[in-house]
Amino acid sequence: MSGRGDRPGVSGVRRAWRIDRATGGRSEVEDEVAGEYPLTLIVNGREMATLVCTPTHLEEMALGFLTAEGVLRRGEEVRRLFVDREQGVAEIEAPGREGALEQEMFGKRYVGSCCGKSRTGFYMANDARTARRVESDLAVDAGACFELMAELQDDSSLFGRTGGVHNAGLAGPGGLEVVRTDIGRHNTLDKLYGHALREEIELEQRVVVFSGRISSEILLKVSKMGCPVLLSKCAPTTLALEMAEELGVTAVGFLRPDRMTVYTHPERIRGGSGTG
């Protein structure tokens, strides 16, 4: 596989054969394929997790993932973060956070409400400790929502070439501020979170614009970031919407050029008329 794209490993070109259904014809083509890269996180000398990802913004992804999982509470706790790209290893030194590395907490399901209400979702034990209800007075014009999704689509060159990645953006008053791309939906949000932690961005006044389905896992990541609005071009799941209601996140799905569906906390989306 020969490399091509934004950086080595982001994508590669493979020989393939394209078959036309109408004519039955077969032709040899060169097809660009999204790259896949494993990154193992070692925290304070202890192997914690391996993330399969697109090899861009790896430091941000590691920082965002560890903070979302509760291993870190804030970015300044990291004394050293070094990524060995050749070996596929990220070494993180965070003195004083050894107690947060209890492996038995990762992967255990916790059933309960993280903010004391009767509605309940299925949370991992670690999520129960780190998910939080988003409190924000942010309001966004409906027209701006359409424009933000169009901006994200225009910034999706790797998806256009490979069809194999997801995109997520962080938006403020002036539009999209940063976009991250990855083969993993979750990784795009970890990269955004890591960027925000490094740049000390106030996420309570930001919108996440997302290319993928709104699953419960995605919704939890957005709540951990503290973002009040999640815009997606795709569908939500029932559990994700139950969590969005409980965690104070405005979930918008099926955001297309001519319409969108606001599922939870609609007061944050201004504009539109009718008696729905």
C-alpha positions as CSV (number, residue, x, y, z in Angstrom):
1,M,0.0,0.0,0.0
2,S,1.5,3.3,-1.0
3,G,0.7,6.3,1.2
4,R,-1.3,9.3,0.1
5,G,-3.3,11.9,1.9
6,D,-2.8,14.5,4.7
7,R,0.0,12.4,6.4
8,P,1.5,9.0,6.0
9,G,-0.9,6.4,7.3
10,V,-4.0,8.5,7.0
11,S,-4.9,6.7,3.8
12,G,-3.4,4.4,1.2
13,V,-4.0,3.5,-2.4
14,R,-5.0,-0.1,-3.3
15,R,-5.6,-1.9,-6.6
16,A,-9.2,-3.0,-6.9
17,W,-11.7,-4.1,-9.5
18,R,-14.9,-2.2,-10.1
19,I,-17.9,-4.1,-11.6
20,D,-20.7,-2.3,-13.3
21,R,-24.1,-3.9,-12.6
22,A,-25.7,-2.6,-15.8
23,T,-23.1,-3.7,-18.3
24,G,-21.4,-6.5,-16.3
25,G,-18.1,-4.8,-17.2
26,R,-15.0,-5.2,-14.9
27,S,-12.3,-2.5,-14.7
28,E,-9.1,-2.2,-12.7
29,V,-8.9,0.9,-10.6
30,E,-6.8,2.5,-7.9
31,D,-8.9,3.1,-4.8
32,E,-8.0,5.3,-1.9
33,V,-8.7,3.6,1.4
34,A,-8.8,5.1,5.0
35,G,-5.8,4.1,7.1
36,E,-6.2,2.3,10.5
37,Y,-3.6,2.7,13.2
38,P,-3.4,1.2,16.8
39,L,-2.2,3.5,19.5
40,T,-1.5,2.0,23.0
41,L,-1.8,4.4,26.0
42,I,0.6,3.8,28.8
43,V,-0.2,5.9,31.9
44,N,2.4,6.2,34.7
45,G,4.0,3.1,33.3
46,R,0.8,1.1,33.2
47,E,-0.8,-0.1,29.9
48,M,-4.4,1.1,29.9
49,A,-6.0,0.9,26.5
50,T,-5.4,0.6,22.8
51,L,-7.3,3.0,20.5
52,V,-7.7,2.1,16.8
53,C,-7.7,5.4,15.0
54,T,-6.6,7.7,12.1
55,P,-3.0,8.8,12.9
56,T,-3.6,12.5,13.2
57,H,-3.8,14.7,16.4
58,L,-2.8,11.7,18.5
59,E,-1.8,13.8,21.5
60,E,-5.2,15.5,21.6
61,M,-6.9,12.2,21.3
62,A,-5.0,10.7,24.2
63,L,-5.6,13.7,26.4
64,G,-9.3,13.8,25.5
65,F,-9.9,10.1,26.0
66,L,-8.2,10.0,29.4
67,T,-10.1,13.0,30.7
68,A,-13.4,11.7,29.4
69,E,-12.6,8.4,31.2
70,G,-11.8,10.2,34.5
71,V,-8.2,9.2,34.5
72,L,-7.4,12.9,34.3
73,R,-9.4,15.7,35.6
74,R,-7.7,18.5,33.7
75,G,-5.0,18.9,31.1
76,E,-2.4,20.5,33.4
77,E,-2.1,17.3,35.4
78,V,-0.1,15.8,32.6
79,R,3.7,16.3,33.2
80,R,4.7,14.5,30.0
81,L,2.8,13.2,26.9
82,F,5.0,11.6,24.3
83,V,3.8,9.7,21.2
84,D,6.1,7.3,19.5
85,R,4.5,7.0,16.1
86,E,6.7,4.3,14.9
87,Q,5.9,2.0,17.8
88,G,2.3,3.1,18.2
89,V,2.6,4.0,21.8
90,A,1.6,7.1,23.8
91,E,3.4,7.5,27.1
92,I,1.7,9.8,29.7
93,E,3.1,10.8,33.0
94,A,0.4,12.2,35.4
95,P,1.8,12.1,39.0
96,G,-0.9,11.7,41.6
97,R,-3.4,10.0,39.3
98,E,-2.5,6.4,40.1
99,G,-5.7,5.9,42.0
100,A,-7.8,6.6,38.8
101,L,-6.2,3.7,37.0
102,E,-8.2,0.9,38.6
103,Q,-8.7,-1.4,35.6
104,E,-11.6,-3.1,37.1
105,M,-13.7,0.1,36.7
106,F,-13.3,0.1,33.0
107,G,-15.9,-2.0,31.1
108,K,-18.2,-2.7,34.1
109,R,-21.8,-1.7,33.4
110,Y,-23.5,0.5,36.0
111,V,-27.3,0.8,36.0
112,G,-28.5,4.0,37.5
113,S,-29.2,7.7,37.1
114,C,-26.1,9.9,37.2
115,C,-28.1,13.0,38.3
116,G,-30.7,11.5,40.6
117,K,-33.8,11.3,38.4
118,S,-36.1,8.4,37.9
119,R,-35.3,8.0,34.3
120,T,-32.3,5.7,34.0
121,G,-29.8,4.6,31.4
122,F,-27.1,2.0,31.2
123,Y,-23.8,3.6,32.1
124,M,-20.4,2.0,32.5
125,A,-19.1,2.3,36.0
126,N,-16.6,4.9,34.9
127,D,-19.3,6.9,33.1
128,A,-21.3,7.1,36.3
129,R,-18.3,8.9,37.8
130,T,-17.6,11.3,34.9
131,A,-20.8,12.0,33.1
132,R,-22.4,15.3,34.2
133,R,-25.5,17.3,33.5
134,V,-24.8,20.2,31.1
135,E,-25.9,23.6,32.4
136,S,-25.7,26.3,29.7
137,D,-27.7,29.3,28.6
138,L,-26.4,28.9,25.0
139,A,-29.0,29.4,22.2
140,V,-28.3,28.8,18.5
141,D,-30.3,30.1,15.5
142,A,-31.7,27.4,13.4
143,G,-30.2,28.9,10.3
144,A,-26.7,28.7,11.9
145,C,-27.2,25.0,12.5
146,F,-27.8,24.4,8.8
147,E,-24.7,26.5,7.9
148,L,-22.5,24.6,10.4
149,M,-23.4,21.3,8.9
150,A,-22.6,22.6,5.5
151,E,-19.2,23.8,6.7
152,L,-18.5,20.4,8.2
153,Q,-19.4,18.7,4.9
154,D,-17.1,21.1,3.0
155,D,-14.3,20.3,5.3
156,S,-14.6,16.5,4.8
157,S,-12.0,16.0,2.0
158,L,-10.7,12.7,3.4
159,F,-14.2,11.3,3.6
160,G,-14.8,12.4,0.0
161,R,-11.7,10.5,-1.1
162,T,-12.2,7.3,1.0
163,G,-15.8,7.2,2.4
164,G,-14.2,5.6,5.4
165,V,-14.0,8.3,8.1
166,H,-16.1,10.4,10.4
167,N,-15.8,14.1,11.1
168,A,-16.6,16.3,14.1
169,G,-16.3,20.0,14.6
170,L,-16.4,22.5,17.4
171,A,-18.3,25.6,16.7
172,G,-18.5,29.0,18.3
173,P,-20.1,32.3,17.5
174,G,-18.1,32.7,14.3
175,G,-18.7,29.3,12.9
176,L,-16.6,26.1,12.9
177,E,-13.4,26.7,14.9
178,V,-11.8,23.2,14.6
179,V,-12.5,20.0,12.7
180,R,-11.1,16.5,13.5
181,T,-11.3,13.4,11.4
182,D,-11.0,9.7,12.3
183,I,-12.1,6.2,11.4
184,G,-13.7,6.0,14.8
185,R,-16.7,8.2,15.7
186,H,-15.6,8.3,19.3
187,N,-12.1,9.3,18.4
188,T,-13.2,12.5,16.7
189,L,-14.8,13.7,19.9
190,D,-11.7,12.8,22.0
191,K,-9.6,14.8,19.6
192,L,-11.9,17.8,19.9
193,Y,-11.9,17.4,23.7
194,G,-8.1,17.2,23.9
195,H,-7.9,20.3,21.7
196,A,-10.3,22.2,23.9
197,L,-8.4,21.2,27.1
198,R,-5.1,22.4,25.6
199,E,-6.5,25.7,24.4
200,E,-8.7,26.2,27.5
201,I,-11.9,26.6,25.4
202,E,-15.1,27.1,27.3
203,L,-17.1,24.2,26.0
204,E,-20.4,25.3,27.8
205,Q,-20.6,27.9,25.0
206,R,-19.8,25.6,22.1
207,V,-21.7,23.3,19.7
208,V,-20.5,19.9,18.5
209,V,-21.2,19.2,14.8
210,F,-21.0,15.5,14.0
211,S,-21.2,13.3,10.9
212,G,-22.3,10.0,12.6
213,R,-25.2,8.4,14.4
214,I,-26.1,9.7,17.9
215,S,-25.6,6.6,20.0
216,S,-25.6,6.5,23.8
217,E,-21.8,6.4,23.8
218,I,-21.5,9.5,21.6
219,L,-24.0,11.3,23.8
220,L,-22.1,10.5,26.9
221,K,-18.9,11.8,25.4
222,V,-20.6,15.1,24.6
223,S,-21.9,15.4,28.1
224,K,-18.5,14.7,29.6
225,M,-17.1,17.5,27.4
226,G,-19.8,19.8,28.8
227,C,-21.1,20.9,25.3
228,P,-24.8,21.8,25.4
229,V,-25.7,21.2,21.7
230,L,-25.0,18.2,19.5
231,L,-25.8,18.5,15.7
232,S,-25.8,15.4,13.6
233,K,-26.8,14.6,10.0
234,C,-27.7,11.0,11.2
235,A,-30.3,9.3,13.4
236,P,-30.3,9.0,17.2
237,T,-31.1,6.0,19.3
238,T,-33.7,5.8,22.0
239,L,-31.2,5.4,24.8
240,A,-29.2,8.3,23.5
241,L,-32.2,10.5,23.6
242,E,-33.1,9.4,27.1
243,M,-29.6,10.3,28.2
244,A,-29.7,13.6,26.4
245,E,-32.9,14.5,28.2
246,E,-31.4,13.6,31.5
247,L,-28.0,15.1,30.9
248,G,-29.2,18.4,29.6
249,V,-27.9,18.0,26.0
250,T,-29.8,19.4,23.0
251,A,-29.8,16.6,20.5
252,V,-30.5,17.4,16.8
253,G,-30.5,14.7,14.2
254,F,-31.2,14.3,10.5
255,L,-29.7,17.7,9.9
256,R,-30.0,18.1,6.1
257,P,-29.9,21.2,3.8
258,D,-33.7,21.7,4.1
259,R,-34.7,20.3,7.5
260,M,-33.6,19.0,10.9
261,T,-35.2,17.2,13.9
262,V,-34.7,18.6,17.4
263,Y,-35.3,15.8,19.9
264,T,-34.4,17.2,23.3
265,H,-34.1,20.6,25.0
266,P,-35.5,22.5,22.0
267,E,-35.3,25.8,23.8
268,R,-31.7,26.1,22.7
269,I,-32.6,26.2,19.0
270,R,-34.1,29.5,18.0
271,G,-36.3,30.0,15.0
272,G,-38.8,27.9,13.1
273,S,-42.6,28.3,13.5
274,G,-45.6,26.1,13.9
275,T,-47.4,24.3,16.6
276,G,-45.5,21.0,16.6
